[in-house]
Amino acid sequence: MSTSDAVAGPDGGLRCPWGLSTEDYVAYHDDEWGRPVHGDDALYERLCLEAFQSGLSWITILRRREGFRTAFADFKIASVAEFTDEDRERLLVDPGIIRNRAKIDATLANARVLADWSEGELDALIWSFAPDAAARKAPRKLSDVPAITDESTALSKALKKRGIRFVGPTTAYALMQACGLVNDHLADCVAREAAG
């Protein structure tokens, strides 16, 4: 059996190493990452934040999450879909978020697309790509965790086909990890069982 990359935290419990790299990560790792997320607005938020994270460290996004929520009307799809050009200009100078024009434009465009979907449609589509958990071995080392999978590639293609922007296979897999479609907590991690 290979050794594990899990690291003991201040409480003695073993965790994924990244979950102990900063104080901000501990609560996110223990209480959020890998836990099932449902609801169109909640998944839209995660989709947007994963897109903003592209090319950056997740800690950068996590530390600005409240700023993003304020700037984007708590990621309520119906509200963001009604944002105007003035809102866009406001976002481009908002210091509480990442002021990337392409990512802001994608966030607004995606809300407009999703506003025309039926309630629960985004949730159902994303979760339809969740792989069989029983068929996946728990990772023991960080190197056991992929950056993309067949499912994330298929999810990315399905979302793009429906008009969703800024969601490549890597972003789709990060979404799947964060929202509990896959459980990539290391086998010895204290948060693995809670994530399901």
TORPA-4810 file (N, C-alpha, C, O; in nm, 3 decimals):
<nodes>
NODE_1_0.085_-0.118_0.000_0.000_0.000_0.000_0.089_0.124_0.000_0.187_0.131_0.074_M
NODE_2_0.053_0.222_-0.083_0.132_0.344_-0.088_0.106_0.428_0.035_0.000_0.418_0.098_S
NODE_3_0.202_0.511_0.069_0.184_0.600_0.182_0.089_0.712_0.143_0.065_0.736_0.025_T
NODE_4_0.038_0.778_0.242_-0.059_0.885_0.218_0.010_1.021_0.226_0.108_1.038_0.299_S
NODE_5_-0.043_1.117_0.150_0.006_1.255_0.158_-0.067_1.335_0.266_-0.035_1.451_0.289_D
NODE_6_-0.166_1.273_0.332_-0.242_1.345_0.435_-0.148_1.394_0.546_-0.052_1.326_0.582_A
NODE_7_-0.178_1.512_0.598_-0.093_1.578_0.697_-0.176_1.606_0.823_-0.293_1.643_0.815_V
NODE_8_-0.114_1.588_0.938_-0.184_1.614_1.064_-0.201_1.764_1.085_-0.108_1.843_1.070_A
NODE_9_-0.325_1.802_1.120_-0.353_1.942_1.150_-0.332_1.972_1.297_-0.289_1.885_1.372_G
NODE_10_-0.362_2.094_1.340_-0.343_2.134_1.479_-0.420_2.047_1.579_-0.380_2.031_1.694_P
NODE_11_-0.534_1.990_1.531_-0.615_1.904_1.618_-0.570_1.758_1.611_-0.630_1.671_1.676_D
NODE_12_-0.466_1.730_1.532_-0.416_1.594_1.518_-0.481_1.516_1.406_-0.430_1.411_1.367_G
NODE_13_-0.593_1.566_1.353_-0.662_1.498_1.244_-0.587_1.512_1.113_-0.531_1.618_1.083_G
NODE_14_-0.586_1.406_1.035_-0.518_1.409_0.905_-0.605_1.480_0.802_-0.727_1.462_0.798_L
NODE_15_-0.540_1.562_0.719_-0.613_1.636_0.617_-0.533_1.640_0.487_-0.413_1.612_0.485_R
NODE_16_-0.602_1.676_0.380_-0.534_1.703_0.254_-0.437_1.819_0.280_-0.475_1.916_0.344_C
NODE_17_-0.314_1.810_0.232_-0.214_1.914_0.264_-0.258_2.056_0.229_-0.230_2.149_0.304_P
NODE_18_-0.326_2.073_0.116_-0.368_2.208_0.078_-0.466_2.267_0.178_-0.474_2.389_0.195_W
NODE_19_-0.541_2.180_0.247_-0.640_2.225_0.344_-0.579_2.284_0.470_-0.651_2.340_0.553_G
NODE_20_-0.449_2.273_0.485_-0.379_2.330_0.601_-0.283_2.440_0.561_-0.213_2.494_0.647_L
NODE_21_-0.277_2.473_0.433_-0.176_2.568_0.386_-0.200_2.711_0.433_-0.104_2.788_0.446_S
NODE_22_-0.324_2.748_0.459_-0.356_2.880_0.516_-0.477_2.861_0.609_-0.552_2.765_0.595_T
NODE_23_-0.493_2.953_0.702_-0.609_2.945_0.793_-0.740_2.949_0.715_-0.836_2.881_0.751_E
NODE_24_-0.743_3.029_0.609_-0.866_3.041_0.529_-0.910_2.907_0.471_-1.029_2.879_0.457_D
NODE_25_-0.811_2.825_0.437_-0.842_2.698_0.375_-0.898_2.594_0.472_-0.973_2.506_0.430_Y
NODE_26_-0.864_2.602_0.599_-0.904_2.496_0.693_-1.056_2.480_0.697_-1.107_2.370_0.678_V
NODE_27_-1.128_2.589_0.720_-1.275_2.580_0.727_-1.334_2.542_0.592_-1.427_2.462_0.585_A
NODE_28_-1.280_2.599_0.484_-1.330_2.567_0.351_-1.310_2.418_0.322_-1.401_2.350_0.275_Y
NODE_29_-1.192_2.368_0.351_-1.161_2.226_0.330_-1.249_2.136_0.415_-1.306_2.039_0.366_H
NODE_30_-1.260_2.169_0.544_-1.332_2.082_0.637_-1.483_2.085_0.619_-1.550_1.983_0.635_D
NODE_31_-1.538_2.204_0.586_-1.683_2.222_0.591_-1.752_2.241_0.456_-1.875_2.231_0.448_D
NODE_32_-1.676_2.269_0.349_-1.740_2.298_0.221_-1.692_2.210_0.106_-1.774_2.147_0.039_E
NODE_33_-1.563_2.205_0.084_-1.509_2.142_-0.037_-1.545_1.994_-0.041_-1.520_1.920_0.054_W
NODE_34_-1.604_1.953_-0.150_-1.640_1.814_-0.167_-1.777_1.776_-0.113_-1.821_1.663_-0.129_G
NODE_35_-1.845_1.872_-0.049_-1.981_1.843_0.001_-2.082_1.873_-0.110_-2.065_1.971_-0.183_R
NODE_36_-2.184_1.792_-0.123_-2.280_1.813_-0.232_-2.347_1.951_-0.228_-2.396_1.996_-0.125_P
NODE_37_-2.346_2.015_-0.344_-2.410_2.146_-0.362_-2.521_2.127_-0.465_-2.497_2.075_-0.574_V
NODE_38_-2.640_2.171_-0.430_-2.754_2.165_-0.521_-2.821_2.302_-0.527_-2.802_2.386_-0.439_H
NODE_39_-2.898_2.322_-0.630_-2.969_2.448_-0.651_-2.902_2.527_-0.763_-2.780_2.540_-0.766_G
NODE_40_-2.984_2.578_-0.854_-2.930_2.648_-0.970_-2.844_2.768_-0.932_-2.734_2.785_-0.984_D
NODE_41_-2.892_2.852_-0.841_-2.816_2.971_-0.803_-2.685_2.932_-0.735_-2.580_2.992_-0.762_D
NODE_42_-2.689_2.833_-0.647_-2.568_2.790_-0.576_-2.466_2.734_-0.675_-2.346_2.759_-0.662_A
NODE_43_-2.512_2.658_-0.772_-2.421_2.601_-0.871_-2.371_2.708_-0.968_-2.257_2.702_-1.014_L
NODE_44_-2.455_2.805_-1.000_-2.412_2.918_-1.083_-2.300_2.993_-1.012_-2.201_3.031_-1.075_Y
NODE_45_-2.315_3.015_-0.882_-2.209_3.083_-0.806_-2.078_3.006_-0.816_-1.973_3.064_-0.846_E
NODE_46_-2.083_2.876_-0.793_-1.961_2.795_-0.797_-1.901_2.795_-0.937_-1.780_2.802_-0.953_R
NODE_47_-1.987_2.787_-1.038_-1.941_2.789_-1.176_-1.867_2.921_-1.205_-1.761_2.921_-1.267_L
NODE_48_-1.925_3.031_-1.161_-1.864_3.162_-1.181_-1.731_3.174_-1.107_-1.632_3.219_-1.164_C
NODE_49_-1.730_3.135_-0.980_-1.608_3.147_-0.901_-1.496_3.058_-0.955_-1.380_3.098_-0.955_L
NODE_50_-1.530_2.939_-1.001_-1.429_2.852_-1.061_-1.374_2.916_-1.189_-1.255_2.904_-1.217_E
NODE_51_-1.459_2.982_-1.265_-1.413_3.051_-1.386_-1.320_3.167_-1.349_-1.217_3.187_-1.413_A
NODE_52_-1.357_3.244_-1.248_-1.271_3.354_-1.203_-1.137_3.301_-1.151_-1.035_3.369_-1.162_F
NODE_53_-1.137_3.180_-1.095_-1.016_3.121_-1.040_-0.918_3.080_-1.150_-0.798_3.069_-1.125_Q
NODE_54_-0.968_3.057_-1.269_-0.883_3.008_-1.378_-0.758_3.094_-1.392_-0.766_3.215_-1.414_S
NODE_55_-0.641_3.030_-1.378_-0.514_3.100_-1.387_-0.467_3.162_-1.257_-0.359_3.221_-1.250_G
NODE_56_-0.548_3.150_-1.153_-0.515_3.208_-1.022_-0.520_3.100_-0.915_-0.563_2.988_-0.942_L
NODE_57_-0.478_3.133_-0.796_-0.490_3.043_-0.682_-0.632_3.055_-0.625_-0.690_3.163_-0.622_S
NODE_58_-0.688_2.941_-0.581_-0.822_2.943_-0.524_-0.829_3.034_-0.402_-0.934_3.093_-0.375_W
NODE_59_-0.720_3.047_-0.327_-0.722_3.132_-0.207_-0.754_3.277_-0.245_-0.818_3.349_-0.168_I
NODE_60_-0.710_3.320_-0.363_-0.740_3.455_-0.410_-0.890_3.476_-0.422_-0.942_3.581_-0.386_T
NODE_61_-0.959_3.375_-0.473_-1.104_3.383_-0.490_-1.173_3.368_-0.355_-1.266_3.444_-0.324_I
NODE_62_-1.129_3.272_-0.275_-1.192_3.247_-0.145_-1.190_3.373_-0.058_-1.289_3.405_0.008_L
NODE_63_-1.080_3.444_-0.059_-1.067_3.566_0.023_-1.152_3.680_-0.030_-1.176_3.777_0.042_R
NODE_64_-1.198_3.671_-0.154_-1.282_3.776_-0.212_-1.425_3.728_-0.234_-1.505_3.798_-0.297_R
NODE_65_-1.458_3.612_-0.184_-1.590_3.554_-0.212_-1.703_3.647_-0.169_-1.801_3.662_-0.242_R
NODE_66_-1.692_3.708_-0.053_-1.800_3.799_-0.009_-1.809_3.920_-0.101_-1.918_3.970_-0.127_E
NODE_67_-1.695_3.967_-0.148_-1.695_4.078_-0.244_-1.764_4.039_-0.373_-1.840_4.117_-0.430_G
NODE_68_-1.738_3.917_-0.419_-1.805_3.866_-0.538_-1.956_3.857_-0.515_-2.036_3.896_-0.600_F
NODE_69_-1.994_3.806_-0.399_-2.138_3.791_-0.370_-2.207_3.926_-0.369_-2.318_3.940_-0.421_R
NODE_70_-2.143_4.027_-0.311_-2.200_4.161_-0.309_-2.209_4.218_-0.450_-2.312_4.273_-0.489_T
NODE_71_-2.102_4.203_-0.527_-2.095_4.259_-0.662_-2.195_4.194_-0.757_-2.250_4.260_-0.844_A
NODE_72_-2.218_4.063_-0.740_-2.303_3.988_-0.832_-2.436_3.946_-0.769_-2.485_3.836_-0.797_F
NODE_73_-2.494_4.031_-0.686_-2.629_4.010_-0.633_-2.647_3.870_-0.576_-2.747_3.803_-0.603_A
NODE_74_-2.550_3.826_-0.495_-2.552_3.693_-0.434_-2.567_3.581_-0.538_-2.618_3.473_-0.507_D
NODE_75_-2.524_3.608_-0.659_-2.528_3.510_-0.768_-2.669_3.456_-0.793_-2.687_3.339_-0.828_F
NODE_76_-2.768_3.542_-0.775_-2.905_3.505_-0.814_-2.914_3.520_-0.965_-2.902_3.630_-1.018_K
NODE_77_-2.936_3.411_-1.033_-2.934_3.411_-1.180_-3.028_3.517_-1.236_-2.989_3.593_-1.325_I
NODE_78_-3.150_3.523_-1.186_-3.249_3.618_-1.239_-3.202_3.762_-1.223_-3.226_3.845_-1.310_A
NODE_79_-3.136_3.792_-1.112_-3.087_3.928_-1.088_-2.970_3.962_-1.178_-2.967_4.070_-1.239_S
NODE_80_-2.872_3.873_-1.187_-2.753_3.899_-1.269_-2.790_3.908_-1.417_-2.728_3.983_-1.492_V
NODE_81_-2.890_3.833_-1.458_-2.934_3.836_-1.598_-2.984_3.975_-1.638_-2.986_4.009_-1.756_A
NODE_82_-3.026_4.054_-1.539_-3.078_4.188_-1.567_-2.973_4.297_-1.552_-3.005_4.415_-1.566_E
NODE_83_-2.849_4.260_-1.525_-2.743_4.360_-1.512_-2.731_4.436_-1.645_-2.746_4.380_-1.753_F
NODE_84_-2.704_4.565_-1.632_-2.695_4.655_-1.747_-2.549_4.684_-1.781_-2.457_4.635_-1.715_T
NODE_85_-2.529_4.765_-1.884_-2.393_4.809_-1.919_-2.332_4.888_-1.804_-2.211_4.883_-1.781_D
NODE_86_-2.416_4.962_-1.731_-2.366_5.038_-1.615_-2.316_4.942_-1.507_-2.214_4.968_-1.442_E
NODE_87_-2.387_4.833_-1.487_-2.341_4.732_-1.390_-2.207_4.674_-1.435_-2.117_4.656_-1.353_D
NODE_88_-2.195_4.646_-1.562_-2.069_4.592_-1.615_-1.955_4.689_-1.588_-1.847_4.647_-1.544_R
NODE_89_-1.977_4.816_-1.614_-1.872_4.917_-1.589_-1.837_4.923_-1.440_-1.721_4.938_-1.404_E
NODE_90_-1.938_4.911_-1.355_-1.915_4.910_-1.210_-1.828_4.791_-1.171_-1.737_4.805_-1.089_R
NODE_91_-1.857_4.676_-1.228_-1.782_4.555_-1.196_-1.636_4.566_-1.240_-1.546_4.516_-1.172_L
NODE_92_-1.613_4.632_-1.351_-1.477_4.644_-1.405_-1.385_4.730_-1.317_-1.263_4.727_-1.333_L
NODE_93_-1.444_4.805_-1.225_-1.362_4.887_-1.133_-1.382_4.849_-0.987_-1.334_4.918_-0.897_V
NODE_94_-1.452_4.738_-0.962_-1.481_4.695_-0.825_-1.358_4.628_-0.765_-1.316_4.522_-0.812_D
NODE_95_-1.298_4.687_-0.661_-1.177_4.628_-0.601_-1.205_4.501_-0.519_-1.112_4.433_-0.477_P
NODE_96_-1.331_4.470_-0.498_-1.367_4.353_-0.418_-1.370_4.223_-0.497_-1.389_4.116_-0.440_G
NODE_97_-1.349_4.234_-0.630_-1.351_4.114_-0.715_-1.226_4.112_-0.802_-1.142_4.201_-0.794_I
NODE_98_-1.215_4.010_-0.886_-1.111_4.005_-0.987_-1.166_4.078_-1.109_-1.268_4.038_-1.166_I
NODE_99_-1.100_4.184_-1.148_-1.153_4.270_-1.255_-1.101_4.226_-1.391_-1.024_4.296_-1.457_R
NODE_100_-1.144_4.109_-1.431_-1.105_4.053_-1.559_-1.224_4.065_-1.653_-1.329_4.005_-1.629_N
NODE_101_-1.207_4.142_-1.759_-1.318_4.172_-1.850_-1.382_4.046_-1.908_-1.505_4.034_-1.910_R
NODE_102_-1.302_3.952_-1.954_-1.356_3.831_-2.015_-1.436_3.748_-1.915_-1.541_3.693_-1.948_A
NODE_103_-1.386_3.740_-1.791_-1.455_3.661_-1.689_-1.584_3.730_-1.643_-1.685_3.664_-1.618_K
NODE_104_-1.580_3.862_-1.632_-1.702_3.936_-1.597_-1.806_3.920_-1.707_-1.923_3.894_-1.679_I
NODE_105_-1.762_3.937_-1.833_-1.856_3.922_-1.944_-1.916_3.783_-1.949_-2.035_3.767_-1.977_D
NODE_106_-1.835_3.680_-1.922_-1.887_3.543_-1.921_-1.988_3.524_-1.809_-2.090_3.457_-1.829_A
NODE_107_-1.962_3.581_-1.693_-2.055_3.570_-1.579_-2.191_3.630_-1.613_-2.295_3.573_-1.582_T
NODE_108_-2.189_3.746_-1.677_-2.314_3.813_-1.715_-2.384_3.735_-1.828_-2.506_3.715_-1.823_L
NODE_109_-2.308_3.693_-1.927_-2.367_3.619_-2.039_-2.426_3.486_-1.992_-2.534_3.447_-2.037_A
NODE_110_-2.356_3.418_-1.903_-2.406_3.290_-1.853_-2.536_3.307_-1.777_-2.625_3.223_-1.787_N
NODE_111_-2.548_3.415_-1.700_-2.673_3.440_-1.627_-2.789_3.460_-1.725_-2.900_3.412_-1.702_A
NODE_112_-2.763_3.531_-1.834_-2.868_3.555_-1.933_-2.911_3.424_-1.998_-3.030_3.402_-2.023_R
NODE_113_-2.815_3.336_-2.026_-2.848_3.204_-2.082_-2.930_3.124_-1.981_-3.035_3.069_-2.015_V
NODE_114_-2.880_3.117_-1.857_-2.944_3.033_-1.755_-3.081_3.085_-1.714_-3.165_3.007_-1.669_L
NODE_115_-3.105_3.214_-1.729_-3.236_3.271_-1.693_-3.347_3.211_-1.778_-3.464_3.213_-1.738_A
NODE_116_-3.312_3.158_-1.894_-3.413_3.098_-1.983_-3.431_2.948_-1.958_-3.518_2.885_-2.018_D
NODE_117_-3.350_2.892_-1.870_-3.362_2.749_-1.839_-3.474_2.727_-1.738_-3.512_2.819_-1.666_W
NODE_118_-3.527_2.607_-1.734_-3.628_2.572_-1.635_-3.564_2.562_-1.497_-3.444_2.536_-1.486_S
NODE_119_-3.643_2.583_-1.395_-3.592_2.569_-1.258_-3.541_2.426_-1.238_-3.610_2.329_-1.270_E
NODE_120_-3.421_2.416_-1.185_-3.361_2.285_-1.159_-3.285_2.227_-1.278_-3.221_2.123_-1.265_G
NODE_121_-3.291_2.293_-1.391_-3.228_2.239_-1.513_-3.075_2.239_-1.503_-3.011_2.142_-1.544_E
NODE_122_-3.017_2.347_-1.448_-2.871_2.352_-1.433_-2.826_2.245_-1.335_-2.728_2.174_-1.360_L
NODE_123_-2.895_2.233_-1.224_-2.864_2.133_-1.122_-2.867_1.993_-1.184_-2.774_1.914_-1.168_D
NODE_124_-2.975_1.964_-1.255_-2.990_1.830_-1.315_-2.881_1.803_-1.418_-2.827_1.692_-1.424_A
NODE_125_-2.849_1.903_-1.500_-2.747_1.883_-1.603_-2.610_1.855_-1.539_-2.544_1.758_-1.575_L
NODE_126_-2.570_1.940_-1.447_-2.438_1.922_-1.384_-2.430_1.787_-1.314_-2.334_1.713_-1.334_I
NODE_127_-2.530_1.755_-1.233_-2.525_1.631_-1.155_-2.538_1.506_-1.241_-2.503_1.397_-1.197_W
NODE_128_-2.587_1.521_-1.365_-2.596_1.404_-1.453_-2.457_1.354_-1.493_-2.443_1.244_-1.547_S
NODE_129_-2.353_1.434_-1.467_-2.216_1.395_-1.502_-2.138_1.342_-1.382_-2.018_1.317_-1.392_F
NODE_130_-2.204_1.327_-1.269_-2.135_1.271_-1.151_-2.102_1.125_-1.177_-2.191_1.046_-1.209_A
NODE_131_-1.975_1.087_-1.163_-1.938_0.947_-1.185_-1.985_0.860_-1.070_-2.018_0.910_-0.962_P
NODE_132_-1.986_0.730_-1.093_-2.022_0.633_-0.990_-1.916_0.636_-0.880_-1.801_0.598_-0.903_D
NODE_133_-1.954_0.680_-0.761_-1.858_0.692_-0.651_-1.796_0.558_-0.615_-1.679_0.552_-0.576_A
NODE_134_-1.872_0.451_-0.627_-1.822_0.319_-0.591_-1.711_0.272_-0.686_-1.631_0.185_-0.651_A
NODE_135_-1.708_0.329_-0.805_-1.608_0.287_-0.903_-1.478_0.366_-0.891_-1.381_0.339_-0.962_A
NODE_136_-1.475_0.464_-0.801_-1.357_0.549_-0.784_-1.283_0.514_-0.656_-1.341_0.515_-0.547_R
NODE_137_-1.156_0.484_-0.669_-1.074_0.459_-0.550_-1.043_0.591_-0.481_-1.019_0.691_-0.548_K
NODE_138_-1.043_0.591_-0.349_-1.006_0.710_-0.275_-0.859_0.741_-0.300_-0.775_0.652_-0.288_A
NODE_139_-0.827_0.865_-0.334_-0.686_0.898_-0.358_-0.606_0.894_-0.227_-0.654_0.937_-0.123_P
NODE_140_-0.486_0.842_-0.234_-0.398_0.839_-0.117_-0.294_0.951_-0.125_-0.248_1.002_-0.023_R
NODE_141_-0.259_0.987_-0.247_-0.158_1.090_-0.270_-0.218_1.199_-0.359_-0.311_1.173_-0.436_K
NODE_142_-0.165_1.318_-0.349_-0.214_1.426_-0.435_-0.196_1.391_-0.582_-0.276_1.433_-0.666_L
NODE_143_-0.094_1.314_-0.613_-0.071_1.275_-0.752_-0.178_1.179_-0.804_-0.188_1.157_-0.925_S
NODE_144_-0.259_1.123_-0.715_-0.370_1.036_-0.756_-0.493_1.115_-0.803_-0.586_1.058_-0.860_D
NODE_145_-0.492_1.246_-0.778_-0.607_1.331_-0.810_-0.587_1.391_-0.949_-0.489_1.462_-0.971_V
NODE_146_-0.678_1.362_-1.042_-0.662_1.415_-1.178_-0.698_1.563_-1.188_-0.764_1.618_-1.099_P
NODE_147_-0.655_1.626_-1.295_-0.694_1.765_-1.323_-0.817_1.769_-1.411_-0.897_1.863_-1.404_A
NODE_148_-0.833_1.666_-1.494_-0.952_1.653_-1.578_-0.987_1.504_-1.586_-0.902_1.418_-1.563_I
NODE_149_-1.112_1.477_-1.618_-1.158_1.339_-1.636_-1.248_1.335_-1.759_-1.283_1.439_-1.815_T
NODE_150_-1.283_1.216_-1.799_-1.377_1.203_-1.911_-1.508_1.274_-1.879_-1.569_1.338_-1.964_D
NODE_151_-1.550_1.262_-1.752_-1.677_1.325_-1.711_-1.667_1.478_-1.715_-1.761_1.545_-1.758_E
NODE_152_-1.554_1.533_-1.670_-1.541_1.680_-1.671_-1.532_1.732_-1.814_-1.581_1.841_-1.844_S
NODE_153_-1.469_1.655_-1.902_-1.463_1.694_-2.042_-1.603_1.693_-2.104_-1.640_1.783_-2.179_T
NODE_154_-1.679_1.590_-2.071_-1.816_1.580_-2.122_-1.905_1.691_-2.063_-1.987_1.748_-2.135_A
NODE_155_-1.889_1.721_-1.935_-1.965_1.829_-1.872_-1.932_1.962_-1.938_-2.022_2.040_-1.970_L
NODE_156_-1.804_1.988_-1.959_-1.761_2.111_-2.025_-1.826_2.124_-2.163_-1.879_2.230_-2.197_S
NODE_157_-1.823_2.017_-2.240_-1.882_2.019_-2.374_-2.033_2.043_-2.368_-2.088_2.119_-2.448_K
NODE_158_-2.099_1.978_-2.272_-2.245_1.993_-2.260_-2.283_2.136_-2.223_-2.379_2.192_-2.276_A
NODE_159_-2.208_2.196_-2.132_-2.236_2.334_-2.091_-2.209_2.431_-2.206_-2.287_2.522_-2.232_L
NODE_160_-2.096_2.410_-2.274_-2.063_2.498_-2.387_-2.168_2.487_-2.497_-2.206_2.587_-2.559_K
NODE_161_-2.215_2.365_-2.522_-2.316_2.344_-2.626_-2.444_2.420_-2.593_-2.517_2.463_-2.683_K
NODE_162_-2.470_2.435_-2.463_-2.591_2.507_-2.419_-2.567_2.658_-2.404_-2.655_2.731_-2.360_R
NODE_163_-2.445_2.705_-2.442_-2.418_2.849_-2.441_-2.343_2.901_-2.320_-2.326_3.023_-2.307_G
NODE_164_-2.299_2.813_-2.231_-2.225_2.856_-2.113_-2.079_2.877_-2.149_-2.017_2.792_-2.213_I
NODE_165_-2.024_2.991_-2.108_-1.888_3.029_-2.143_-1.792_3.012_-2.026_-1.832_3.008_-1.910_R
NODE_166_-1.664_3.003_-2.060_-1.554_2.999_-1.963_-1.559_2.877_-1.874_-1.539_2.886_-1.753_F
NODE_167_-1.587_2.761_-1.933_-1.593_2.638_-1.855_-1.526_2.525_-1.933_-1.593_2.442_-1.994_V
NODE_168_-1.393_2.524_-1.929_-1.317_2.417_-1.991_-1.318_2.293_-1.902_-1.372_2.297_-1.792_G
NODE_169_-1.258_2.184_-1.949_-1.257_2.059_-1.872_-1.192_2.071_-1.733_-1.237_2.006_-1.639_P
NODE_170_-1.087_2.153_-1.720_-1.022_2.170_-1.589_-1.113_2.246_-1.493_-1.127_2.209_-1.377_T
NODE_171_-1.175_2.353_-1.543_-1.270_2.429_-1.462_-1.389_2.341_-1.424_-1.437_2.346_-1.311_T
NODE_172_-1.436_2.261_-1.519_-1.548_2.172_-1.491_-1.510_2.070_-1.383_-1.592_2.038_-1.297_A
NODE_173_-1.387_2.020_-1.387_-1.348_1.923_-1.285_-1.334_1.989_-1.149_-1.372_1.930_-1.047_Y
NODE_174_-1.280_2.110_-1.145_-1.272_2.183_-1.017_-1.411_2.205_-0.960_-1.431_2.197_-0.839_A
NODE_175_-1.508_2.234_-1.047_-1.647_2.248_-1.005_-1.698_2.116_-0.948_-1.763_2.114_-0.844_L
NODE_176_-1.670_2.006_-1.016_-1.714_1.875_-0.969_-1.655_1.842_-0.832_-1.723_1.784_-0.748_M
NODE_177_-1.529_1.877_-0.811_-1.465_1.854_-0.681_-1.529_1.940_-0.573_-1.565_1.891_-0.467_Q
NODE_178_-1.542_2.069_-0.602_-1.592_2.163_-0.501_-1.736_2.134_-0.463_-1.775_2.153_-0.348_A
NODE_179_-1.815_2.086_-0.559_-1.959_2.067_-0.537_-1.998_1.924_-0.503_-2.117_1.891_-0.499_C
NODE_180_-1.899_1.838_-0.479_-1.928_1.705_-0.430_-1.969_1.603_-0.533_-2.015_1.495_-0.496_G
NODE_181_-1.954_1.632_-0.662_-1.983_1.531_-0.763_-1.880_1.421_-0.756_-1.907_1.305_-0.789_L
NODE_182_-1.760_1.458_-0.713_-1.654_1.361_-0.686_-1.600_1.393_-0.547_-1.606_1.507_-0.501_V
NODE_183_-1.546_1.292_-0.481_-1.488_1.311_-0.348_-1.338_1.289_-0.361_-1.290_1.175_-0.360_N
NODE_184_-1.264_1.399_-0.373_-1.120_1.389_-0.389_-1.043_1.421_-0.260_-0.923_1.447_-0.265_D
NODE_185_-1.112_1.418_-0.146_-1.038_1.421_-0.020_-0.955_1.294_-0.014_-1.000_1.187_-0.055_H
NODE_186_-0.834_1.306_0.036_-0.747_1.188_0.045_-0.811_1.082_0.135_-0.891_1.114_0.223_L
NODE_187_-0.774_0.958_0.113_-0.834_0.845_0.186_-0.827_0.863_0.337_-0.921_0.827_0.408_A
NODE_188_-0.716_0.918_0.388_-0.698_0.934_0.532_-0.748_1.067_0.587_-0.734_1.094_0.706_D
NODE_189_-0.806_1.151_0.502_-0.848_1.284_0.543_-0.974_1.278_0.630_-1.067_1.204_0.600_C
NODE_190_-0.973_1.357_0.738_-1.089_1.358_0.830_-1.216_1.409_0.763_-1.326_1.378_0.810_V
NODE_191_-1.205_1.485_0.656_-1.323_1.541_0.590_-1.380_1.447_0.484_-1.489_1.472_0.432_A
NODE_192_-1.311_1.339_0.453_-1.356_1.252_0.344_-1.495_1.192_0.370_-1.582_1.196_0.283_R
NODE_193_-1.516_1.138_0.487_-1.642_1.072_0.517_-1.757_1.171_0.518_-1.866_1.141_0.468_E
NODE_194_-1.734_1.291_0.575_-1.839_1.394_0.580_-1.877_1.440_0.440_-1.993_1.475_0.415_A
NODE_195_-1.781_1.440_0.348_-1.808_1.482_0.211_-1.890_1.376_0.138_-1.954_1.406_0.037_A
NODE_196_-1.887_1.253_0.188_-1.968_1.148_0.129_-1.901_1.087_0.012_-1.956_0.996_-0.050_G
</nodes>
